[in-house]
Amino acid sequence: MTAPFSSSNTDLFKKAPTRRNILTGLAGASVLGFKNVKAASLSGSINPPSVVSQPARAWGAQAGPSFLPDPDVIFLDPSFKDLTYFAAPIRRVWDQGGWLEGPAWSTEGRFLILSDVIRSRALRYTWETGEITDFRPDSYAANGNCFDFTGRLIVCEDFFRRVVRWEHDGSVKVLADHYNGQGLNSPNDVVPHPDGSVWFTDPGYGTNLAEGHPDSPGGPTNPDGKIRWNIGRELIGEIGGTKRQADHVFRIAPDGTLTAVLQEKDLRDPNGLCFSPDYKKLYVVSTPKGPGQSVGGDQAIHVYDVKDGTLSNGRIFSTMQLNGVQMNPDGIRVDVFGNLWCGASGPLGLCGVMVFNPSGKLIGRIRLPQGCSNLTFGGPKRDHLFMCAAGSLFTLQVGVQGFAPS
């Protein structure tokens, strides 16, 4: 069995007996019991299993005891320690999904909503029990979710290529499904603004069989018309948009007016987005080319100044280069101090979550065994990070609160 201490951890017993040192030592010692502490110390530095170790770290029921601090929470700057909780391990709480996306925390309900896009399921994670159950039996290939300032759920539906809002009385209101007389592509991620507006990205990732539906014959994702684009939801009537158009970032005004705040010439393949805590900045992720495209995005995080419902002064927040590798960013969130937490895909050992301070400096990482498609903060105190990674949901208690409507 692997011993719980590296040489740096055993030194805790030589330091002044602060509460933090004692708790850290006790947490590590609890893995094997105090009778093994001396043996571990004498054996020298022994590294605990991690995402990149051989054998690799196990998860779920096979995970075994936790090692603290977690070896897959990586500090690149001292400031990241203030955003973490030293006695919290990364946990995989579910692994039965297809492709998980769009996590959103309900403060009133104390549950997490998330989308299994390719299985067209809306799921609910209940805080008190940790159970994952169906929230809706068919989500129409929903992707991004958010709760607005009154607790209403807003959903991006890839199959219908629209954005809808679930009202308090249980009815559904379509917020956007057309722009300039054409259907939308596949609304991807969505965020509310305190002025009552709703902002969302509209790339084309759902214009395929797996995540929504392809175009009608002649469209970019079905140019020869061989794909039977309109099967799979035969009994639900109007299918929504039928032909892919240009990429946009949209703003839905409180009166329902739909405005393109960014066009494809400004930013290709817009994906995750979030506001800064003061709502003076909007961060938008650009991702690789989607279905029906010959050119994709630059795989960077962009930031814009926000004023009176418009964007200006666009610039690169992060190129998403890590150890010489171009990472692929996806969902993003900010904490109450304005640090940006970004789900990222890339090689094993680099993929997971990348954390930037408000100046764009990478200060920390969370390694996961798969790329992270999206993430959010939740829990009663919003101090738990929920991370969607392929078909799995991971959690990590942190030392900071996520920013959200209040």
ZASEDREN-561585 format. One line per 3 residues: number of its first residue (from 1); their letters; for each residue x, y, z of N, C-alpha, C. Coordinates in steps of 0.05 Angstrom, whole numbers, plus 5000, padded with zeros to 4 digits. Layout:
% ZASEDREN-561585
NUM> a> X,Y,Z,X,Y,Z,X,Y,Z | ... .
***
This chain:
% ZASEDREN-561585
1> mta> 5017,4976,5000,5000,5000,5000,5018,5025,5000 | 5009,5045,4985,5025,5070,4984,5022,5085,5010 | 5044,5094,5021,5044,5110,5045,5033,5138,5040 .
4> pfs> 5020,5151,5060,5006,5176,5055,5024,5200,5055 | 5050,5197,5064,5066,5221,5068,5089,5223,5048 | 5093,5247,5037,5118,5253,5024,5136,5265,5046 .
7> ssn> 5161,5271,5039,5179,5282,5059,5169,5310,5068 | 5156,5325,5050,5147,5351,5058,5124,5349,5078 | 5107,5327,5076,5085,5324,5094,5095,5315,5122 .
10> tdl> 5115,5297,5122,5124,5288,5148,5137,5310,5164 | 5148,5330,5150,5159,5353,5164,5139,5368,5180 | 5113,5364,5175,5093,5378,5191,5095,5371,5220 .
13> fkk> 5104,5347,5227,5106,5340,5255,5130,5354,5268 | 5148,5366,5252,5171,5380,5264,5165,5409,5267 | 5143,5419,5256,5137,5447,5257,5121,5454,5282 .
16> apt> 5117,5480,5286,5101,5489,5308,5073,5477,5305 | 5061,5468,5327,5035,5454,5325,5011,5472,5320 | 5011,5484,5296,4988,5500,5289,4964,5482,5282 .
19> rrn> 4940,5494,5284,4916,5477,5278,4918,5466,5250 | 4927,5482,5230,4928,5472,5202,4947,5449,5200 | 4971,5452,5212,4991,5430,5210,4981,5404,5224 .
22> ilt> 4968,5407,5247,4958,5384,5261,4937,5370,5244 | 4918,5386,5233,4896,5374,5218,4906,5360,5193 | 4926,5373,5180,4937,5361,5156,4951,5335,5162 .
25> gla> 4966,5334,5184,4979,5310,5192,4959,5288,5200 | 4938,5296,5214,4918,5276,5222,4904,5265,5198 | 4898,5283,5178,4884,5274,5154,4900,5253,5140 .
28> gas> 4926,5258,5137,4943,5239,5123,4946,5213,5139 | 4949,5217,5166,4953,5193,5183,4929,5175,5183 | 4905,5187,5180,4881,5171,5181,4880,5151,5159 .
31> vlg> 4895,5155,5137,4894,5136,5115,4904,5109,5123 | 4926,5107,5138,4937,5081,5145,4937,5076,5175 | 4932,5097,5191,4933,5094,5220,4961,5103,5230 .
34> fkn> 4962,5112,5254,4987,5122,5265,5009,5102,5266 | 5003,5076,5267,5024,5056,5269,5041,5056,5244 | 5031,5066,5222,5046,5066,5197,5061,5092,5192 .
37> vka> 5056,5113,5208,5068,5139,5203,5098,5137,5204 | 5109,5123,5225,5138,5121,5228,5150,5107,5204 | 5138,5085,5195,5148,5070,5173,5148,5087,5148 .
40> asl> 5127,5103,5144,5126,5120,5120,5147,5141,5121 | 5153,5151,5145,5173,5172,5148,5201,5160,5141 | 5206,5136,5151,5232,5124,5147,5237,5116,5118 .
43> sgs> 5215,5111,5104,5219,5101,5076,5225,5123,5057 | 5225,5148,5065,5231,5170,5048,5207,5181,5034 | 5211,5195,5012,5190,5208,4998,5174,5188,4981 .
46> inp> 5148,5185,4986,5131,5168,4971,5108,5184,4961 | 5104,5184,4935,5084,5200,4923,5057,5186,4922 | 5035,5199,4930,5009,5186,4928,5000,5183,4899 .
49> psv> 4981,5166,4894,4971,5162,4867,4957,5188,4857 | 4961,5193,4831,4949,5217,4819,4940,5209,4791 | 4929,5229,4777,4920,5225,4749,4943,5214,4732 .
52> vsq> 4967,5223,4737,4990,5216,4720,5008,5195,4731 | 5002,5184,4754,5019,5163,4766,5014,5136,4753 | 5032,5117,4757,5029,5090,4749,5031,5071,4773 .
55> par> 5010,5058,4781,4983,5058,4769,4969,5085,4774 | 4951,5092,4756,4937,5117,4758,4917,5117,4782 | 4911,5140,4790,4891,5144,4812,4865,5131,4805 .
58> awg> 4853,5117,4825,4827,5105,4821,4805,5124,4832 | 4781,5121,4821,4759,5139,4828,4735,5123,4837 | 4716,5136,4850,4691,5124,4858,4695,5103,4879 .
61> aqa> 4680,5080,4876,4682,5059,4897,4709,5047,4899 | 4725,5049,4877,4752,5037,4877,4774,5057,4887 | 4765,5081,4895,4784,5102,4901,4801,5096,4925 .
64> gps> 4790,5083,4945,4805,5078,4970,4806,5104,4986 | 4825,5105,5005,4827,5129,5023,4838,5153,5008 | 4832,5176,5018,4841,5201,5006,4869,5208,5016 .
67> flp> 4884,5221,4998,4910,5232,5005,4908,5262,5005 | 4918,5274,5026,4916,5303,5030,4943,5316,5035 | 4949,5339,5023,4932,5353,5004,4930,5337,4978 .
70> dpd> 4909,5342,4963,4904,5326,4939,4926,5330,4918 | 4938,5309,4908,4961,5311,4890,4953,5323,4863 | 4927,5324,4856,4919,5334,4830,4908,5363,4832 .
73> vif> 4911,5375,4855,4907,5404,4858,4934,5417,4858 | 4940,5431,4837,4968,5440,4832,4970,5470,4835 | 4989,5479,4851,4993,5507,4857,5015,5518,4839 .
76> ldp> 5008,5537,4823,5028,5551,4805,5035,5578,4816 | 5020,5588,4835,5025,5614,4847,5014,5613,4876 | 5028,5625,4895,5019,5623,4923,4991,5633,4927 .
79> sfk> 4981,5651,4910,4954,5661,4914,4933,5640,4910 | 4939,5618,4896,4919,5597,4891,4912,5583,4917 | 4931,5582,4936,4926,5568,4961,4903,5581,4976 .
82> dlt> 4899,5607,4973,4877,5621,4986,4850,5614,4974 | 4850,5601,4951,4825,5594,4938,4818,5565,4941 | 4835,5550,4956,4830,5522,4959,4826,5515,4989 .
85> yfa> 4818,5491,4994,4815,5481,5022,4833,5456,5024 | 4853,5457,5042,4874,5438,5042,4864,5409,5048 | 4842,5407,5062,4833,5380,5071,4811,5368,5053 .
88> api> 4809,5379,5028,4788,5369,5010,4800,5354,4986 | 4792,5329,4982,4801,5315,4958,4782,5319,4934 | 4791,5315,4910,4774,5314,4887,4759,5288,4888 .
91> rrv> 4733,5289,4884,4716,5265,4884,4701,5262,4858 | 4699,5237,4848,4681,5232,4826,4655,5221,4838 | 4633,5236,4834,4608,5229,4847,4589,5213,4828 .
94> wdq> 4595,5213,4802,4578,5199,4783,4593,5195,4757 | 4589,5171,4744,4604,5166,4719,4586,5151,4699 | 4560,5155,4700,4542,5140,4682,4531,5157,4660 .
97> ggw> 4543,5180,4654,4533,5198,4634,4545,5192,4606 | 4535,5206,4586,4546,5204,4559,4565,5227,4555 | 4554,5252,4553,4571,5276,4551,4557,5297,4568 .
100> leg> 4569,5303,4591,4556,5321,4610,4564,5350,4605 | 4545,5368,4609,4548,5396,4603,4530,5413,4621 | 4534,5439,4620,4515,5459,4630,4508,5457,4659 .
103> paw> 4526,5452,4678,4518,5451,4706,4509,5478,4717 | 4488,5479,4731,4477,5503,4743,4465,5497,4770 | 4472,5514,4790,4463,5509,4817,4438,5524,4824 .
106> ste> 4419,5511,4836,4394,5524,4846,4397,5529,4875 | 4398,5555,4883,4401,5562,4911,4376,5554,4926 | 4352,5559,4914,4327,5553,4928,4323,5523,4931 .
109> grf> 4329,5508,4910,4324,5480,4911,4346,5463,4923 | 4370,5475,4926,4394,5461,4936,4399,5436,4919 | 4399,5440,4893,4406,5419,4874,4421,5430,4851 .
112> lil> 4435,5412,4836,4450,5419,4812,4435,5408,4788 | 4431,5425,4768,4421,5416,4742,4444,5412,4723 | 4444,5391,4708,4464,5387,4688,4452,5372,4664 .
115> sdv> 4465,5375,4641,4454,5363,4616,4472,5340,4607 | 4459,5318,4600,4472,5297,4585,4464,5301,4556 | 4481,5315,4541,4473,5325,4515,4467,5302,4496 .
118> irs> 4485,5283,4493,4481,5263,4473,4460,5242,4480 | 4452,5240,4505,4430,5223,4513,4404,5238,4517 | 4406,5264,4512,4382,5282,4514,4368,5279,4540 .
121> ral> 4383,5281,4562,4371,5279,4589,4379,5304,4605 | 4360,5314,4620,4365,5335,4640,4367,5321,4667 | 4389,5324,4681,4394,5310,4706,4395,5329,4730 .
124> ryt> 4390,5317,4753,4390,5332,4778,4407,5318,4799 | 4427,5333,4810,4443,5323,4832,4432,5335,4857 | 4423,5319,4876,4411,5329,4901,4432,5331,4922 .
127> wet> 4435,5354,4935,4456,5360,4953,4455,5341,4978 | 4432,5337,4989,4431,5322,5014,4437,5293,5011 | 4431,5281,4988,4434,5253,4984,4457,5246,4965 .
130> gei> 4465,5265,4948,4485,5259,4928,4475,5242,4905 | 4449,5239,4903,4438,5223,4881,4435,5238,4855 | 4439,5224,4833,4433,5235,4807,4408,5222,4796 .
133> tdf> 4388,5239,4790,4362,5229,4780,4354,5245,4756 | 4335,5236,4741,4324,5251,4718,4309,5275,4728 | 4316,5298,4716,4301,5322,4721,4278,5325,4700 .
136> rpd> 4285,5319,4675,4265,5316,4654,4273,5292,4637 | 4253,5275,4630,4260,5251,4615,4271,5256,4587 | 4264,5279,4575,4276,5286,4549,4282,5316,4550 .
139> sya> 4307,5323,4547,4315,5351,4549,4317,5364,4522 | 4311,5349,4500,4315,5359,4472,4343,5368,4468 | 4362,5350,4477,4391,5355,4473,4399,5381,4485 .
142> ang> 4389,5387,4509,4397,5412,4523,4427,5413,4528 | 4438,5436,4527,4466,5440,4532,4470,5459,4557 | 4473,5485,4552,4477,5503,4574,4452,5509,4591 .
145> ncf> 4456,5513,4617,4434,5521,4635,4444,5543,4653 | 4425,5559,4662,4431,5579,4684,4405,5585,4698 | 4407,5596,4722,4384,5607,4736,4386,5637,4737 .
148> dft> 4364,5651,4731,4365,5680,4730,4362,5691,4758 | 4358,5717,4760,4358,5731,4786,4332,5726,4802 | 4313,5713,4790,4288,5706,4805,4286,5675,4808 .
151> grl> 4307,5661,4801,4308,5632,4805,4295,5616,4782 | 4289,5629,4760,4278,5614,4737,4301,5601,4721 | 4295,5577,4711,4315,5561,4696,4314,5569,4667 .
154> ivc> 4338,5576,4656,4340,5583,4627,4357,5561,4615 | 4348,5550,4592,4360,5526,4580,4366,5531,4550 | 4389,5522,4541,4396,5521,4513,4389,5494,4502 .
157> edf> 4371,5492,4483,4362,5466,4472,4374,5463,4444 | 4393,5444,4442,4406,5440,4416,4387,5429,4395 | 4369,5411,4403,4352,5398,4383,4333,5419,4371 .
160> frr> 4320,5435,4387,4302,5455,4377,4317,5481,4368 | 4343,5482,4374,4359,5505,4367,4346,5531,4378 | 4342,5531,4404,4329,5554,4416,4337,5557,4445 .
163> vvr> 4330,5580,4457,4334,5585,4486,4306,5588,4498 | 4301,5573,4520,4275,5574,4533,4279,5581,4563 | 4257,5590,4575,4257,5595,4604,4233,5582,4617 .
166> weh> 4239,5567,4638,4218,5554,4654,4208,5573,4675 | 4182,5581,4672,4170,5600,4690,4163,5588,4717 | 4157,5604,4737,4151,5594,4763,4125,5578,4764 .
169> dgs> 4107,5582,4744,4082,5567,4744,4085,5540,4728 | 4110,5534,4719,4115,5509,4705,4113,5511,4675 | 4104,5534,4665,4103,5537,4636,4130,5543,4624 .
172> vkv> 4132,5540,4598,4158,5545,4584,4154,5568,4564 | 4173,5587,4565,4172,5610,4546,4196,5609,4528 | 4192,5611,4502,4214,5612,4483,4225,5640,4483 .
175> lad> 4251,5643,4490,4264,5669,4490,4276,5676,4464 | 4287,5656,4449,4300,5662,4424,4300,5636,4407 | 4293,5638,4382,4295,5615,4364,4301,5623,4335 .
178> hyn> 4301,5649,4329,4307,5659,4302,4322,5686,4304 | 4338,5691,4284,4352,5716,4282,4353,5724,4253 | 4344,5748,4247,4344,5758,4219,4329,5739,4200 .
181> gqg> 4308,5727,4210,4292,5709,4193,4302,5681,4190 | 4325,5675,4203,4336,5648,4201,4336,5635,4229 | 4335,5608,4229,4337,5594,4254,4364,5597,4266 .
184> lns> 4366,5593,4292,4392,5593,4306,4408,5568,4299 | 4433,5567,4308,4450,5543,4304,4444,5522,4325 | 4457,5526,4348,4452,5508,4371,4462,5524,4396 .
187> pnd> 4445,5540,4408,4453,5555,4432,4468,5537,4452 | 4491,5548,4461,4510,5531,4475,4512,5537,4505 | 4517,5562,4512,4519,5570,4540,4505,5596,4544 .
190> vvp> 4496,5601,4569,4477,5623,4574,4482,5635,4602 | 4481,5661,4604,4485,5675,4630,4465,5698,4632 | 4455,5704,4657,4437,5726,4661,4452,5751,4668 .
193> hpd> 4440,5774,4664,4451,5800,4671,4431,5814,4690 | 4440,5830,4709,4422,5842,4728,4402,5862,4715 | 4408,5871,4691,4388,5889,4678,4365,5874,4666 .
196> gsv> 4364,5848,4670,4342,5832,4660,4347,5819,4634 | 4370,5824,4622,4376,5812,4596,4389,5784,4600 | 4389,5769,4578,4401,5742,4578,4421,5741,4555 .
199> wft> 4445,5732,4559,4466,5731,4539,4472,5701,4534 | 4476,5694,4508,4482,5667,4502,4499,5665,4476 | 4514,5643,4474,4530,5637,4450,4515,5619,4432 .
202> dpg> 4521,5621,4406,4507,5605,4386,4526,5594,4365 | 4543,5575,4373,4560,5562,4353,4544,5539,4340 | 4557,5522,4325,4543,5501,4311,4548,5473,4321 .
205> ygt> 4557,5469,4346,4564,5443,4356,4541,5423,4358 | 4516,5434,4359,4493,5416,4360,4481,5410,4334 | 4494,5420,4312,4483,5415,4285,4493,5388,4274 .
208> nla> 4490,5367,4290,4498,5341,4281,4480,5320,4294 | 4483,5295,4286,4466,5274,4296,4468,5270,4326 | 4493,5272,4337,4497,5265,4365,4486,5285,4384 .
211> egh> 4489,5311,4378,4482,5331,4398,4458,5348,4392 | 4444,5342,4370,4420,5357,4364,4407,5345,4339 | 4410,5359,4316,4402,5348,4291,4417,5362,4268 .
214> pds> 4423,5348,4247,4437,5361,4224,4419,5380,4210 | 4430,5395,4191,4415,5413,4174,4397,5398,4156 | 4377,5411,4146,4360,5400,4124,4378,5399,4099 .
217> pgg> 4369,5384,4079,4386,5380,4055,4396,5407,4043 | 4421,5408,4037,4433,5432,4026,4447,5449,4047 | 4442,5444,4073,4455,5459,4094,4484,5451,4097 .
220> ptn> 4500,5467,4111,4528,5460,4115,4534,5433,4127 | 4517,5424,4145,4522,5398,4157,4507,5375,4144 | 4494,5380,4121,4480,5359,4106,4479,5368,4076 .
223> pdg> 4502,5373,4065,4503,5386,4038,4490,5368,4016 | 4494,5342,4018,4483,5325,3997,4455,5313,4004 | 4445,5320,4027,4418,5312,4035,4414,5283,4041 .
226> kir> 4436,5268,4045,4433,5240,4051,4425,5233,4079 | 4430,5252,4098,4423,5247,4126,4393,5253,4130 | 4379,5235,4142,4351,5240,4149,4350,5258,4174 .
229> wni> 4352,5283,4169,4356,5303,4190,4333,5307,4209 | 4308,5300,4201,4285,5306,4217,4273,5281,4231 | 4288,5260,4235,4278,5237,4250,4288,5238,4278 .
232> gre> 4275,5224,4296,4283,5223,4324,4265,5237,4343 | 4249,5256,4334,4230,5270,4351,4204,5274,4335 | 4195,5252,4323,4173,5253,4303,4147,5265,4314 .
235> lig> 4142,5263,4340,4116,5269,4351,4115,5296,4364 | 4135,5313,4361,4136,5338,4376,4133,5362,4359 | 4126,5359,4333,4120,5382,4317,4144,5397,4307 .
238> eig> 4143,5423,4307,4164,5440,4295,4191,5433,4307 | 4210,5430,4289,4237,5420,4297,4256,5443,4304 | 4250,5467,4298,4268,5489,4303,4284,5496,4278 .
241> gtk> 4307,5510,4281,4323,5518,4259,4331,5494,4242 | 4334,5499,4216,4340,5477,4197,4366,5480,4182 | 4378,5504,4181,4403,5507,4167,4422,5525,4183 .
244> rqa> 4447,5515,4184,4467,5529,4200,4472,5557,4188 | 4474,5577,4206,4482,5603,4197,4508,5612,4211 | 4514,5637,4209,4539,5647,4221,4538,5645,4252 .
247> dhv> 4562,5643,4264,4564,5643,4293,4558,5671,4304 | 4546,5672,4328,4540,5697,4341,4542,5694,4371 | 4546,5716,4385,4539,5719,4413,4516,5738,4415 .
250> fri> 4494,5729,4429,4469,5744,4429,4463,5756,4456 | 4448,5777,4456,4436,5789,4480,4406,5790,4475 | 4391,5778,4494,4362,5781,4494,4354,5803,4514 .
253> apd> 4343,5824,4504,4336,5847,4521,4312,5839,4538 | 4306,5854,4560,4283,5848,4577,4257,5848,4561 | 4255,5864,4539,4231,5864,4523,4230,5843,4502 .
256> gtl> 4251,5825,4501,4252,5803,4482,4267,5809,4457 | 4277,5833,4453,4292,5840,4429,4319,5824,4428 | 4324,5811,4406,4349,5796,4403,4369,5812,4387 .
259> tav> 4393,5816,4399,4414,5831,4386,4440,5815,4385 | 4454,5816,4363,4480,5802,4361,4501,5822,4371 | 4512,5816,4395,4533,5833,4406,4560,5826,4395 .
262> lqe> 4563,5802,4384,4588,5793,4370,4579,5777,4346 | 4592,5781,4323,4587,5766,4299,4611,5748,4293 | 4607,5730,4273,4628,5711,4267,4655,5725,4260 .
265> kdl> 4653,5748,4247,4678,5762,4240,4692,5772,4265 | 4678,5775,4287,4690,5784,4312,4702,5761,4328 | 4687,5739,4328,4695,5716,4344,4683,5690,4333 .
268> rdp> 4700,5671,4325,4690,5646,4314,4685,5626,4336 | 4665,5610,4332,4658,5588,4350,4657,5596,4379 | 4641,5615,4386,4638,5623,4414,4626,5601,4430 .
271> ngl> 4636,5596,4454,4627,5574,4470,4619,5583,4498 | 4636,5577,4519,4630,5586,4546,4632,5616,4548 | 4616,5627,4567,4617,5656,4572,4609,5661,4601 .
274> cfs> 4619,5683,4612,4611,5692,4639,4618,5721,4642 | 4605,5734,4661,4610,5762,4667,4630,5763,4691 | 4644,5785,4693,4660,5791,4716,4641,5798,4739 .
277> pdy> 4649,5797,4764,4631,5802,4787,4618,5829,4786 | 4631,5849,4774,4618,5876,4772,4603,5880,4746 | 4601,5859,4730,4587,5859,4704,4598,5880,4684 .
280> kkl> 4622,5889,4688,4635,5907,4670,4651,5893,4648 | 4655,5867,4651,4669,5852,4631,4654,5827,4624 | 4656,5818,4599,4646,5793,4590,4668,5776,4579 .
283> yvv> 4672,5752,4590,4692,5733,4580,4678,5713,4561 | 4690,5708,4538,4679,5689,4519,4701,5671,4509 | 4695,5645,4508,4714,5625,4498,4710,5621,4469 .
286> stp> 4732,5618,4454,4731,5611,4425,4743,5583,4423 | 4728,5565,4410,4736,5537,4408,4740,5528,4379 | 4750,5503,4375,4756,5494,4347,4731,5493,4330 .
289> kgp> 4736,5490,4304,4714,5491,4285,4693,5470,4291 | 4667,5478,4287,4645,5460,4291,4636,5448,4265 | 4615,5432,4265,4605,5419,4241,4598,5440,4219 .
292> gqs> 4605,5433,4195,4598,5450,4172,4616,5474,4168 | 4639,5474,4182,4657,5497,4180,4684,5488,4169 | 4698,5506,4156,4725,5501,4146,4746,5514,4163 .
295> vgg> 4738,5535,4178,4755,5549,4196,4742,5551,4223 | 4758,5547,4244,4747,5548,4271,4759,5571,4287 | 4753,5571,4313,4762,5591,4331,4791,5588,4339 .
298> dqa> 4801,5608,4354,4830,5608,4360,4836,5594,4387 | 4817,5582,4400,4820,5567,4425,4833,5585,4447 | 4823,5609,4448,4832,5628,4468,4808,5638,4484 .
301> ihv> 4813,5650,4507,4792,5664,4522,4794,5694,4516 | 4772,5705,4507,4771,5734,4500,4756,5749,4521 | 4762,5774,4525,4747,5791,4544,4740,5817,4531 .
304> ydv> 4716,5827,4538,4705,5851,4526,4695,5869,4549 | 4695,5895,4544,4683,5914,4562,4653,5915,4556 | 4637,5916,4578,4608,5917,4575,4597,5944,4584 .
307> kdg> 4581,5956,4567,4568,5981,4574,4542,5984,4559 | 4520,5988,4573,4494,5992,4561,4486,5971,4541 | 4492,5946,4548,4484,5924,4531,4501,5920,4506 .
310> tls> 4524,5933,4505,4542,5930,4481,4570,5922,4491 | 4586,5911,4472,4613,5903,4478,4633,5920,4463 | 4656,5924,4475,4677,5939,4461,4704,5930,4472 .
313> ngr> 4725,5940,4459,4753,5935,4468,4759,5905,4472 | 4753,5889,4452,4758,5861,4454,4788,5855,4454 | 4797,5837,4471,4825,5829,4472,4828,5801,4483 .
316> ifs> 4852,5790,4480,4857,5763,4490,4862,5763,4520 | 4847,5747,4535,4851,5744,4563,4872,5723,4568 | 4870,5700,4554,4890,5679,4556,4890,5664,4530 .
319> tmq> 4914,5658,4520,4918,5642,4496,4913,5612,4501 | 4911,5604,4526,4907,5576,4534,4929,5558,4526 | 4953,5569,4526,4977,5552,4521,4987,5543,4549 .
322> lng> 4992,5517,4551,5002,5505,4576,5024,5486,4570 | 5048,5492,4580,5071,5475,4575,5076,5471,4546 | 5072,5491,4530,5076,5489,4501,5054,5475,4486 .
325> vqm> 5032,5468,4499,5010,5454,4486,4986,5473,4484 | 4972,5473,4461,4948,5489,4458,4925,5474,4471 | 4915,5484,4493,4892,5472,4506,4866,5482,4493 .
328> npd> 4845,5467,4497,4819,5474,4486,4801,5483,4509 | 4795,5508,4512,4778,5517,4534,4749,5512,4528 | 4732,5511,4548,4703,5506,4544,4687,5523,4563 .
331> gir> 4675,5511,4583,4659,5527,4602,4676,5543,4621 | 4666,5566,4630,4681,5584,4648,4662,5595,4669 | 4674,5601,4693,4660,5614,4714,4679,5632,4730 .
334> vdv> 4669,5652,4744,4686,5668,4761,4678,5664,4790 | 4698,5669,4808,4692,5669,4836,4686,5698,4845 | 4681,5702,4871,4673,5728,4880,4696,5749,4879 .
337> fgn> 4721,5739,4876,4743,5757,4874,4751,5763,4845 | 4737,5751,4826,4742,5756,4798,4762,5737,4785 | 4771,5716,4800,4788,5696,4787,4771,5679,4768 .
340> lwc> 4782,5671,4746,4767,5657,4725,4776,5627,4726 | 4755,5610,4727,4760,5581,4728,4750,5569,4702 | 4767,5556,4687,4761,5547,4660,4765,5517,4657 .
343> gas> 4744,5504,4647,4746,5476,4640,4762,5473,4614 | 4780,5454,4612,4798,5452,4589,4803,5423,4582 | 4805,5418,4556,4812,5392,4545,4840,5393,4533 .
346> gpl> 4853,5371,4534,4881,5369,4523,4893,5342,4532 | 4919,5339,4530,4931,5314,4537,4927,5307,4567 | 4927,5281,4572,4926,5272,4600,4949,5284,4616 .
349> glc> 4942,5294,4639,4962,5307,4656,4960,5338,4654 | 4949,5347,4631,4944,5376,4628,4915,5383,4629 | 4897,5364,4621,4869,5371,4620,4857,5372,4648 .
352> gvm> 4834,5387,4649,4820,5390,4675,4810,5419,4677 | 4819,5433,4698,4810,5460,4703,4835,5478,4706 | 4835,5501,4692,4856,5520,4694,4845,5545,4708 .
355> vfn> 4859,5556,4727,4849,5579,4743,4867,5603,4739 | 4855,5626,4731,4869,5650,4725,4861,5672,4744 | 4880,5689,4752,4872,5713,4767,4860,5734,4748 .
358> psg> 4849,5756,4759,4836,5775,4741,4854,5788,4720 | 4880,5786,4724,4899,5797,4704,4905,5777,4682 | 4895,5752,4684,4900,5732,4664,4924,5714,4670 .
361> kli> 4935,5716,4693,4957,5698,4701,4946,5671,4710 | 4958,5650,4700,4951,5623,4708,4963,5618,4736 | 4945,5613,4756,4955,5611,4783,4951,5582,4794 .
364> gri> 4935,5566,4782,4931,5539,4792,4916,5521,4772 | 4918,5495,4778,4905,5476,4760,4892,5454,4777 | 4872,5441,4765,4860,5417,4777,4861,5396,4755 .
367> rlp> 4877,5375,4760,4880,5354,4740,4856,5334,4742 | 4845,5328,4719,4824,5308,4718,4832,5286,4697 | 4820,5263,4699,4827,5242,4680,4815,5246,4652 .
370> qgc> 4796,5264,4649,4785,5272,4623,4784,5303,4622 | 4781,5313,4597,4778,5341,4594,4752,5350,4607 | 4752,5375,4617,4729,5386,4631,4713,5403,4612 .
373> snl> 4688,5396,4607,4671,5410,4587,4658,5435,4600 | 4651,5434,4625,4639,5456,4638,4640,5453,4668 | 4635,5475,4683,4637,5474,4711,4621,5496,4724 .
376> tfg> 4615,5494,4749,4601,5515,4764,4606,5512,4793 | 4601,5533,4809,4603,5531,4838,4575,5526,4849 | 4574,5509,4870,4548,5503,4882,4551,5495,4911 .
379> gpk> 4531,5481,4922,4530,5476,4950,4517,5499,4965 | 4507,5494,4989,4493,5515,5004,4509,5541,5008 | 4536,5538,5009,4553,5562,5012,4568,5569,4986 .
382> rdh> 4561,5555,4964,4574,5559,4938,4604,5556,4939 | 4613,5538,4956,4642,5533,4959,4650,5505,4949 | 4634,5493,4932,4640,5468,4920,4641,5472,4889 .
385> lfm> 4662,5463,4877,4665,5465,4848,4655,5439,4836 | 4635,5441,4818,4624,5418,4804,4636,5418,4775 | 4648,5396,4767,4663,5395,4742,4652,5372,4725 .
388> caa> 4642,5378,4701,4633,5358,4682,4657,5350,4664 | 4662,5324,4663,4685,5314,4647,4676,5289,4633 | 4671,5291,4607,4660,5269,4591,4634,5259,4604 .
391> gsl> 4633,5234,4612,4609,5223,4625,4609,5224,4655 | 4628,5238,4667,4631,5238,4696,4627,5266,4708 | 4618,5266,4733,4615,5291,4749,4634,5289,4772 .
394> ftl> 4652,5309,4774,4671,5311,4796,4665,5335,4814 | 4672,5333,4839,4668,5356,4858,4694,5361,4873 | 4697,5385,4882,4720,5393,4899,4711,5416,4916 .
397> qvg> 4713,5413,4943,4708,5435,4960,4731,5455,4959 | 4725,5480,4956,4746,5500,4953,4745,5521,4975 | 4763,5540,4975,4764,5560,4996,4753,5587,4988 .
400> vqg> 4736,5587,4968,4725,5612,4958,4697,5607,4948 | 4681,5627,4946,4654,5624,4936,4653,5632,4907 | 4636,5617,4892,4632,5624,4864,4613,5647,4863 .
403> fap> 4616,5664,4842,4599,5687,4838,4574,5678,4823 | 4551,5688,4831,4526,5680,4819,4505,5701,4825 | 4483,5701,4811,4461,5720,4817,4452,5716,4846 .
406> s> 4445,5738,4859,4436,5736,4887,4414,5756,4892 .
***
